[in-house]
Amino acid sequence: MTLDAGIHLPLIPFGPEELSLGRLVRAVETARDCGFASVCANDHFLFRTPWLDGPTALAAVIDRSGTMELATTVSLVSLRGPVPLAKTLAAVDVLSDGRVVAGVGPGSSPRDYAAVGVPYEERWPRFDEATSVLRALLRGEPAPGGLRHFAFPDEPLSPPPRRAPGVPVWIGSWGSVAGLRRVARLADGWLASAYNTTPERFAAAHAALGETLRRGGRDAEDFPNALATMWTWVTPDAREADRVLRDMLAPLLNRDPETLREQVCVGPPERCAELLTRYAAAGCRRVHLWPLGDEPRQIELLSTSVLPAVGGAGPATH
């Protein structure tokens, strides 16, 4: 299985460098020049640290992104609303000449729901309905039936997306049976979460998704997938890697640093390449890497020291 790589925009102010357009641009231009396949951004309204708005950040770097795909990994469709989100993604697609992938998810933070006055307990029915509406709008299809939570406009998106037959909608799922059934029923692709899985669990979920797709009469072999939010810090210094895990990443995510150590690309190049090789063998087709600061240097290290050593890595990564 061929694995290519995308880069996550720096939406969090890791290290001393503040969030800025210049920081976004430097990361995207470096990824473009190093041959990365995509650039992505995800979504939180509230978090433990300042979080730059994802769709806005993607729009800001369109003209610096070359031919890379622009993906949301994921966007909170039921909180943003499917009609406003469809309008935003269609605009980015037009301005990028058809390079958008709409990754969506329900979100796992009650704080995001509270921020917009939506009951967290309603997240699943709202998400299913919002995703159906979003997909219909982005593909120019009729309104889905039985709408309870969201309206459907009387007119199609104008201008429509540039990408034909419409912007593909991917669904984020950590790999539960219900989540994978939702992916097979509603989505054009599957997004897994790097720090919520392992190569072994990814392989099992990938196989289960394939069976579900085949039972539904869909093509399982060509159904795309990607691994999102692969936190990354490439360093040969064991003490530095330990500091990044314990002092930066674990507090940010409220996770055990020893568990994270086995799930993310923090450490020497050969260790990062080994983890990504296992994901390639498990059927992963793309990994979205999120450097924990110093983005241009980390992207260059990934391009020169990690990705060329990944078994199954495709030419788009180096």
Contacts in CASP RR format, 6 or more apart in sequence:
PFRMAT RR
TARGET T0000
AUTHOR 0000-0000-0000
METHOD contacts of the structure
MODEL  1
MTLDAGIHLPLIPFGPEELSLGRLVRAVETARDCGFASVCANDHFLFRTP
WLDGPTALAAVIDRSGTMELATTVSLVSLRGPVPLAKTLAAVDVLSDGRV
VAGVGPGSSPRDYAAVGVPYEERWPRFDEATSVLRALLRGEPAPGGLRHF
AFPDEPLSPPPRRAPGVPVWIGSWGSVAGLRRVARLADGWLASAYNTTPE
RFAAAHAALGETLRRGGRDAEDFPNALATMWTWVTPDAREADRVLRDMLA
PLLNRDPETLREQVCVGPPERCAELLTRYAAAGCRRVHLWPLGDEPRQIE
LLSTSVLPAVGGAGPATH
1 280 0 8 1.000
1 281 0 8 1.000
1 282 0 8 1.000
1 283 0 8 1.000
1 284 0 8 1.000
1 285 0 8 1.000
1 312 0 8 1.000
2 280 0 8 1.000
2 285 0 8 1.000
2 312 0 8 1.000
2 313 0 8 1.000
2 314 0 8 1.000
3 276 0 8 1.000
3 279 0 8 1.000
3 280 0 8 1.000
3 284 0 8 1.000
3 285 0 8 1.000
3 286 0 8 1.000
3 287 0 8 1.000
3 310 0 8 1.000
3 311 0 8 1.000
3 312 0 8 1.000
3 313 0 8 1.000
3 314 0 8 1.000
3 317 0 8 1.000
4 36 0 8 1.000
4 37 0 8 1.000
4 285 0 8 1.000
4 286 0 8 1.000
4 313 0 8 1.000
4 314 0 8 1.000
4 316 0 8 1.000
4 317 0 8 1.000
5 36 0 8 1.000
5 37 0 8 1.000
5 286 0 8 1.000
5 287 0 8 1.000
5 288 0 8 1.000
5 289 0 8 1.000
5 302 0 8 1.000
5 307 0 8 1.000
5 313 0 8 1.000
5 316 0 8 1.000
5 317 0 8 1.000
6 31 0 8 1.000
6 36 0 8 1.000
6 37 0 8 1.000
6 38 0 8 1.000
6 39 0 8 1.000
6 40 0 8 1.000
6 68 0 8 1.000
6 286 0 8 1.000
6 287 0 8 1.000
6 288 0 8 1.000
6 289 0 8 1.000
7 27 0 8 1.000
7 28 0 8 1.000
7 31 0 8 1.000
7 36 0 8 1.000
7 38 0 8 1.000
7 39 0 8 1.000
7 40 0 8 1.000
7 288 0 8 1.000
7 289 0 8 1.000
7 290 0 8 1.000
7 291 0 8 1.000
7 295 0 8 1.000
7 299 0 8 1.000
8 39 0 8 1.000
8 40 0 8 1.000
8 41 0 8 1.000
8 42 0 8 1.000
8 73 0 8 1.000
8 228 0 8 1.000
8 229 0 8 1.000
8 288 0 8 1.000
8 289 0 8 1.000
8 290 0 8 1.000
8 291 0 8 1.000
9 24 0 8 1.000
9 27 0 8 1.000
9 28 0 8 1.000
9 39 0 8 1.000
9 40 0 8 1.000
9 41 0 8 1.000
9 52 0 8 1.000
9 54 0 8 1.000
9 57 0 8 1.000
9 58 0 8 1.000
9 61 0 8 1.000
10 19 0 8 1.000
10 23 0 8 1.000
10 24 0 8 1.000
10 27 0 8 1.000
10 52 0 8 1.000
10 291 0 8 1.000
10 293 0 8 1.000
10 295 0 8 1.000
11 19 0 8 1.000
11 41 0 8 1.000
11 42 0 8 1.000
11 51 0 8 1.000
11 52 0 8 1.000
11 54 0 8 1.000
11 57 0 8 1.000
12 19 0 8 1.000
12 47 0 8 1.000
12 49 0 8 1.000
12 50 0 8 1.000
12 51 0 8 1.000
12 52 0 8 1.000
12 252 0 8 1.000
13 19 0 8 1.000
13 49 0 8 1.000
13 50 0 8 1.000
14 248 0 8 1.000
14 291 0 8 1.000
14 292 0 8 1.000
14 293 0 8 1.000
15 293 0 8 1.000
17 23 0 8 1.000
17 293 0 8 1.000
17 294 0 8 1.000
19 50 0 8 1.000
19 52 0 8 1.000
21 60 0 8 1.000
23 295 0 8 1.000
24 57 0 8 1.000
24 60 0 8 1.000
24 61 0 8 1.000
25 61 0 8 1.000
25 64 0 8 1.000
26 295 0 8 1.000
26 296 0 8 1.000
27 291 0 8 1.000
27 295 0 8 1.000
27 296 0 8 1.000
27 299 0 8 1.000
28 39 0 8 1.000
28 61 0 8 1.000
28 64 0 8 1.000
28 65 0 8 1.000
28 68 0 8 1.000
29 64 0 8 1.000
30 295 0 8 1.000
30 296 0 8 1.000
30 299 0 8 1.000
30 300 0 8 1.000
31 39 0 8 1.000
31 68 0 8 1.000
31 299 0 8 1.000
32 64 0 8 1.000
32 65 0 8 1.000
32 66 0 8 1.000
32 68 0 8 1.000
34 299 0 8 1.000
34 300 0 8 1.000
34 302 0 8 1.000
34 303 0 8 1.000
34 318 0 8 1.000
35 303 0 8 1.000
35 316 0 8 1.000
35 317 0 8 1.000
35 318 0 8 1.000
36 68 0 8 1.000
36 299 0 8 1.000
36 303 0 8 1.000
36 316 0 8 1.000
36 317 0 8 1.000
37 68 0 8 1.000
37 69 0 8 1.000
37 286 0 8 1.000
37 316 0 8 1.000
37 317 0 8 1.000
38 68 0 8 1.000
38 69 0 8 1.000
38 70 0 8 1.000
38 71 0 8 1.000
38 101 0 8 1.000
38 286 0 8 1.000
38 288 0 8 1.000
39 58 0 8 1.000
39 61 0 8 1.000
39 65 0 8 1.000
39 68 0 8 1.000
39 69 0 8 1.000
39 70 0 8 1.000
39 71 0 8 1.000
40 58 0 8 1.000
40 70 0 8 1.000
40 71 0 8 1.000
40 72 0 8 1.000
40 73 0 8 1.000
40 228 0 8 1.000
40 288 0 8 1.000
41 54 0 8 1.000
41 55 0 8 1.000
41 57 0 8 1.000
41 58 0 8 1.000
41 71 0 8 1.000
41 72 0 8 1.000
41 73 0 8 1.000
42 54 0 8 1.000
42 72 0 8 1.000
42 73 0 8 1.000
42 74 0 8 1.000
42 75 0 8 1.000
42 228 0 8 1.000
42 229 0 8 1.000
43 54 0 8 1.000
43 55 0 8 1.000
43 72 0 8 1.000
43 74 0 8 1.000
43 75 0 8 1.000
43 76 0 8 1.000
43 80 0 8 1.000
43 107 0 8 1.000
43 112 0 8 1.000
44 51 0 8 1.000
44 109 0 8 1.000
44 112 0 8 1.000
45 51 0 8 1.000
45 76 0 8 1.000
45 79 0 8 1.000
45 111 0 8 1.000
45 112 0 8 1.000
45 115 0 8 1.000
45 116 0 8 1.000
46 109 0 8 1.000
46 111 0 8 1.000
46 112 0 8 1.000
46 115 0 8 1.000
47 109 0 8 1.000
47 111 0 8 1.000
48 251 0 8 1.000
48 252 0 8 1.000
48 254 0 8 1.000
49 252 0 8 1.000
54 72 0 8 1.000
54 75 0 8 1.000
55 72 0 8 1.000
55 75 0 8 1.000
55 85 0 8 1.000
55 88 0 8 1.000
55 89 0 8 1.000
55 92 0 8 1.000
58 70 0 8 1.000
58 72 0 8 1.000
58 92 0 8 1.000
59 88 0 8 1.000
59 91 0 8 1.000
59 92 0 8 1.000
59 95 0 8 1.000
62 70 0 8 1.000
62 92 0 8 1.000
62 95 0 8 1.000
62 96 0 8 1.000
65 96 0 8 1.000
65 99 0 8 1.000
67 99 0 8 1.000
68 99 0 8 1.000
69 99 0 8 1.000
69 100 0 8 1.000
69 101 0 8 1.000
70 92 0 8 1.000
70 96 0 8 1.000
70 99 0 8 1.000
70 100 0 8 1.000
70 101 0 8 1.000
71 100 0 8 1.000
71 101 0 8 1.000
71 102 0 8 1.000
71 103 0 8 1.000
71 170 0 8 1.000
71 226 0 8 1.000
71 288 0 8 1.000
72 89 0 8 1.000
72 101 0 8 1.000
72 102 0 8 1.000
72 103 0 8 1.000
72 104 0 8 1.000
73 103 0 8 1.000
73 191 0 8 1.000
73 226 0 8 1.000
73 228 0 8 1.000
73 229 0 8 1.000
73 288 0 8 1.000
74 103 0 8 1.000
74 104 0 8 1.000
74 105 0 8 1.000
74 107 0 8 1.000
74 170 0 8 1.000
74 171 0 8 1.000
74 172 0 8 1.000
74 191 0 8 1.000
74 228 0 8 1.000
75 85 0 8 1.000
75 89 0 8 1.000
75 102 0 8 1.000
75 103 0 8 1.000
75 104 0 8 1.000
75 105 0 8 1.000
76 104 0 8 1.000
76 105 0 8 1.000
76 106 0 8 1.000
76 107 0 8 1.000
76 112 0 8 1.000
77 85 0 8 1.000
77 104 0 8 1.000
77 105 0 8 1.000
77 127 0 8 1.000
77 130 0 8 1.000
77 131 0 8 1.000
77 134 0 8 1.000
78 106 0 8 1.000
78 118 0 8 1.000
78 123 0 8 1.000
78 126 0 8 1.000
78 127 0 8 1.000
78 129 0 8 1.000
78 130 0 8 1.000
78 131 0 8 1.000
78 149 0 8 1.000
79 107 0 8 1.000
79 112 0 8 1.000
79 113 0 8 1.000
79 115 0 8 1.000
79 116 0 8 1.000
79 118 0 8 1.000
80 88 0 8 1.000
81 130 0 8 1.000
81 150 0 8 1.000
82 130 0 8 1.000
82 131 0 8 1.000
82 133 0 8 1.000
82 134 0 8 1.000
82 137 0 8 1.000
82 150 0 8 1.000
83 133 0 8 1.000
83 137 0 8 1.000
83 150 0 8 1.000
83 151 0 8 1.000
83 152 0 8 1.000
83 153 0 8 1.000
85 102 0 8 1.000
85 104 0 8 1.000
85 134 0 8 1.000
86 133 0 8 1.000
86 134 0 8 1.000
86 137 0 8 1.000
86 138 0 8 1.000
86 157 0 8 1.000
87 157 0 8 1.000
89 100 0 8 1.000
89 102 0 8 1.000
89 138 0 8 1.000
89 161 0 8 1.000
89 167 0 8 1.000
90 137 0 8 1.000
90 138 0 8 1.000
90 157 0 8 1.000
90 159 0 8 1.000
90 160 0 8 1.000
90 161 0 8 1.000
90 167 0 8 1.000
91 159 0 8 1.000
92 100 0 8 1.000
93 99 0 8 1.000
93 100 0 8 1.000
93 161 0 8 1.000
93 162 0 8 1.000
93 163 0 8 1.000
93 166 0 8 1.000
93 167 0 8 1.000
94 159 0 8 1.000
94 161 0 8 1.000
94 162 0 8 1.000
96 162 0 8 1.000
97 162 0 8 1.000
98 161 0 8 1.000
98 162 0 8 1.000
98 163 0 8 1.000
98 167 0 8 1.000
99 163 0 8 1.000
100 161 0 8 1.000
100 163 0 8 1.000
100 167 0 8 1.000
101 167 0 8 1.000
101 168 0 8 1.000
101 170 0 8 1.000
102 134 0 8 1.000
102 138 0 8 1.000
102 167 0 8 1.000
102 168 0 8 1.000
102 169 0 8 1.000
102 170 0 8 1.000
103 169 0 8 1.000
103 170 0 8 1.000
103 171 0 8 1.000
103 172 0 8 1.000
103 191 0 8 1.000
104 127 0 8 1.000
104 130 0 8 1.000
104 131 0 8 1.000
104 134 0 8 1.000
104 169 0 8 1.000
104 170 0 8 1.000
104 171 0 8 1.000
104 172 0 8 1.000
105 127 0 8 1.000
105 131 0 8 1.000
105 171 0 8 1.000
105 172 0 8 1.000
106 123 0 8 1.000
106 124 0 8 1.000
106 126 0 8 1.000
106 127 0 8 1.000
107 123 0 8 1.000
110 120 0 8 1.000
113 119 0 8 1.000
113 120 0 8 1.000
113 123 0 8 1.000
114 120 0 8 1.000
118 126 0 8 1.000
122 149 0 8 1.000
125 148 0 8 1.000
125 149 0 8 1.000
126 149 0 8 1.000
126 150 0 8 1.000
128 182 0 8 1.000
128 186 0 8 1.000
129 144 0 8 1.000
129 147 0 8 1.000
129 148 0 8 1.000
129 149 0 8 1.000
129 150 0 8 1.000
130 149 0 8 1.000
130 150 0 8 1.000
131 169 0 8 1.000
131 171 0 8 1.000
131 186 0 8 1.000
131 187 0 8 1.000
132 144 0 8 1.000
132 186 0 8 1.000
133 143 0 8 1.000
133 144 0 8 1.000
133 147 0 8 1.000
133 150 0 8 1.000
133 152 0 8 1.000
134 169 0 8 1.000
135 141 0 8 1.000
135 169 0 8 1.000
135 186 0 8 1.000
135 188 0 8 1.000
136 142 0 8 1.000
136 143 0 8 1.000
136 144 0 8 1.000
136 152 0 8 1.000
137 152 0 8 1.000
137 153 0 8 1.000
137 156 0 8 1.000
137 157 0 8 1.000
138 157 0 8 1.000
138 161 0 8 1.000
138 166 0 8 1.000
138 167 0 8 1.000
138 169 0 8 1.000
139 165 0 8 1.000
139 166 0 8 1.000
139 167 0 8 1.000
140 156 0 8 1.000
140 157 0 8 1.000
140 160 0 8 1.000
140 166 0 8 1.000
143 152 0 8 1.000
144 152 0 8 1.000
160 166 0 8 1.000
161 167 0 8 1.000
168 188 0 8 1.000
168 189 0 8 1.000
168 224 0 8 1.000
169 186 0 8 1.000
169 187 0 8 1.000
169 188 0 8 1.000
169 189 0 8 1.000
170 187 0 8 1.000
170 188 0 8 1.000
170 189 0 8 1.000
170 190 0 8 1.000
170 191 0 8 1.000
170 224 0 8 1.000
170 226 0 8 1.000
171 179 0 8 1.000
171 182 0 8 1.000
171 183 0 8 1.000
171 186 0 8 1.000
171 187 0 8 1.000
171 189 0 8 1.000
171 190 0 8 1.000
171 191 0 8 1.000
172 183 0 8 1.000
172 190 0 8 1.000
172 191 0 8 1.000
172 192 0 8 1.000
172 193 0 8 1.000
172 228 0 8 1.000
173 179 0 8 1.000
173 180 0 8 1.000
173 182 0 8 1.000
173 183 0 8 1.000
173 190 0 8 1.000
173 191 0 8 1.000
173 192 0 8 1.000
173 205 0 8 1.000
174 192 0 8 1.000
174 193 0 8 1.000
174 196 0 8 1.000
174 197 0 8 1.000
175 192 0 8 1.000
175 197 0 8 1.000
175 201 0 8 1.000
175 205 0 8 1.000
175 208 0 8 1.000
177 208 0 8 1.000
180 190 0 8 1.000
180 205 0 8 1.000
180 208 0 8 1.000
180 209 0 8 1.000
180 212 0 8 1.000
181 212 0 8 1.000
183 189 0 8 1.000
183 190 0 8 1.000
183 209 0 8 1.000
184 209 0 8 1.000
184 210 0 8 1.000
184 212 0 8 1.000
184 213 0 8 1.000
184 216 0 8 1.000
184 218 0 8 1.000
188 224 0 8 1.000
189 223 0 8 1.000
189 224 0 8 1.000
189 225 0 8 1.000
190 209 0 8 1.000
190 223 0 8 1.000
190 224 0 8 1.000
190 225 0 8 1.000
190 226 0 8 1.000
191 225 0 8 1.000
191 226 0 8 1.000
191 227 0 8 1.000
191 228 0 8 1.000
192 202 0 8 1.000
192 205 0 8 1.000
192 225 0 8 1.000
192 226 0 8 1.000
192 227 0 8 1.000
192 228 0 8 1.000
192 284 0 8 1.000
193 227 0 8 1.000
193 228 0 8 1.000
193 229 0 8 1.000
194 227 0 8 1.000
194 228 0 8 1.000
194 229 0 8 1.000
194 230 0 8 1.000
194 231 0 8 1.000
194 263 0 8 1.000
194 264 0 8 1.000
194 287 0 8 1.000
195 229 0 8 1.000
195 230 0 8 1.000
195 231 0 8 1.000
195 253 0 8 1.000
195 255 0 8 1.000
195 260 0 8 1.000
195 263 0 8 1.000
195 264 0 8 1.000
197 205 0 8 1.000
197 227 0 8 1.000
197 263 0 8 1.000
198 262 0 8 1.000
198 263 0 8 1.000
199 275 0 8 1.000
199 278 0 8 1.000
199 279 0 8 1.000
199 281 0 8 1.000
199 282 0 8 1.000
199 284 0 8 1.000
200 282 0 8 1.000
202 227 0 8 1.000
202 279 0 8 1.000
202 282 0 8 1.000
202 283 0 8 1.000
202 284 0 8 1.000
203 281 0 8 1.000
203 282 0 8 1.000
203 283 0 8 1.000
206 225 0 8 1.000
206 282 0 8 1.000
206 283 0 8 1.000
206 284 0 8 1.000
209 220 0 8 1.000
209 223 0 8 1.000
209 225 0 8 1.000
210 220 0 8 1.000
210 223 0 8 1.000
211 220 0 8 1.000
213 219 0 8 1.000
213 220 0 8 1.000
213 223 0 8 1.000
214 220 0 8 1.000
224 285 0 8 1.000
224 286 0 8 1.000
225 283 0 8 1.000
225 284 0 8 1.000
225 285 0 8 1.000
225 286 0 8 1.000
226 284 0 8 1.000
226 285 0 8 1.000
226 286 0 8 1.000
226 287 0 8 1.000
226 288 0 8 1.000
227 279 0 8 1.000
227 284 0 8 1.000
227 286 0 8 1.000
227 287 0 8 1.000
227 288 0 8 1.000
228 288 0 8 1.000
229 288 0 8 1.000
229 290 0 8 1.000
230 264 0 8 1.000
230 265 0 8 1.000
230 287 0 8 1.000
230 288 0 8 1.000
230 289 0 8 1.000
230 290 0 8 1.000
231 249 0 8 1.000
231 260 0 8 1.000
231 264 0 8 1.000
231 265 0 8 1.000
231 266 0 8 1.000
231 290 0 8 1.000
231 292 0 8 1.000
232 264 0 8 1.000
232 265 0 8 1.000
232 266 0 8 1.000
232 272 0 8 1.000
232 289 0 8 1.000
232 290 0 8 1.000
232 291 0 8 1.000
232 292 0 8 1.000
232 298 0 8 1.000
232 302 0 8 1.000
233 240 0 8 1.000
233 241 0 8 1.000
233 244 0 8 1.000
233 265 0 8 1.000
233 266 0 8 1.000
233 267 0 8 1.000
233 291 0 8 1.000
233 292 0 8 1.000
233 293 0 8 1.000
233 298 0 8 1.000
234 265 0 8 1.000
234 267 0 8 1.000
234 268 0 8 1.000
234 269 0 8 1.000
234 272 0 8 1.000
234 298 0 8 1.000
234 301 0 8 1.000
234 302 0 8 1.000
234 305 0 8 1.000
234 306 0 8 1.000
235 241 0 8 1.000
235 244 0 8 1.000
235 266 0 8 1.000
235 267 0 8 1.000
235 268 0 8 1.000
236 267 0 8 1.000
236 268 0 8 1.000
236 269 0 8 1.000
238 267 0 8 1.000
241 266 0 8 1.000
241 267 0 8 1.000
241 268 0 8 1.000
242 257 0 8 1.000
244 266 0 8 1.000
244 292 0 8 1.000
245 257 0 8 1.000
245 260 0 8 1.000
245 261 0 8 1.000
245 264 0 8 1.000
245 266 0 8 1.000
246 257 0 8 1.000
248 292 0 8 1.000
249 255 0 8 1.000
249 257 0 8 1.000
249 260 0 8 1.000
249 264 0 8 1.000
249 266 0 8 1.000
249 292 0 8 1.000
250 256 0 8 1.000
250 257 0 8 1.000
250 260 0 8 1.000
253 260 0 8 1.000
260 266 0 8 1.000
265 272 0 8 1.000
265 275 0 8 1.000
265 276 0 8 1.000
265 289 0 8 1.000
265 306 0 8 1.000
266 272 0 8 1.000
266 292 0 8 1.000
269 301 0 8 1.000
269 305 0 8 1.000
269 306 0 8 1.000
269 309 0 8 1.000
270 309 0 8 1.000
272 302 0 8 1.000
272 306 0 8 1.000
273 306 0 8 1.000
273 307 0 8 1.000
273 309 0 8 1.000
273 310 0 8 1.000
273 311 0 8 1.000
276 287 0 8 1.000
276 306 0 8 1.000
276 307 0 8 1.000
276 310 0 8 1.000
276 311 0 8 1.000
276 313 0 8 1.000
277 309 0 8 1.000
277 310 0 8 1.000
277 311 0 8 1.000
277 312 0 8 1.000
279 287 0 8 1.000
280 310 0 8 1.000
280 311 0 8 1.000
280 312 0 8 1.000
280 313 0 8 1.000
281 311 0 8 1.000
289 302 0 8 1.000
291 298 0 8 1.000
291 299 0 8 1.000
291 302 0 8 1.000
292 298 0 8 1.000
303 317 0 8 1.000
303 318 0 8 1.000
304 318 0 8 1.000
307 313 0 8 1.000
307 317 0 8 1.000
307 318 0 8 1.000
308 317 0 8 1.000
308 318 0 8 1.000
310 317 0 8 1.000
END
